[in-house]
Amino acid sequence: MTLSQAPVGWRKSSRSNQETNCVEVGRVDGGAAVRDTKNRAAGHFTTTTPQWSAFITALKSGRFDG
């Protein structure tokens, strides 16, 4: 699936405070877009809603905790 719509509603976690070393998430039809706050001009990648949901579930479960 290709998500070609321009992302809207970019936001970053409220836990990042005023840091610029984080990512932002935007909405696209059928999924989400992610970009680096340090280099917004580099573009973004998109993911489908099921992929994004699986990623968030993995984050919340601690799967990526080191």
Long-range contacts (C-beta under 8 A, 24 or more apart in sequence): 1-30, 1-48, 3-28, 3-29, 3-30, 3-31, 3-33, 3-46, 3-47, 3-48, 5-29, 7-33, 7-35, 7-44, 7-46, 10-35, 12-37
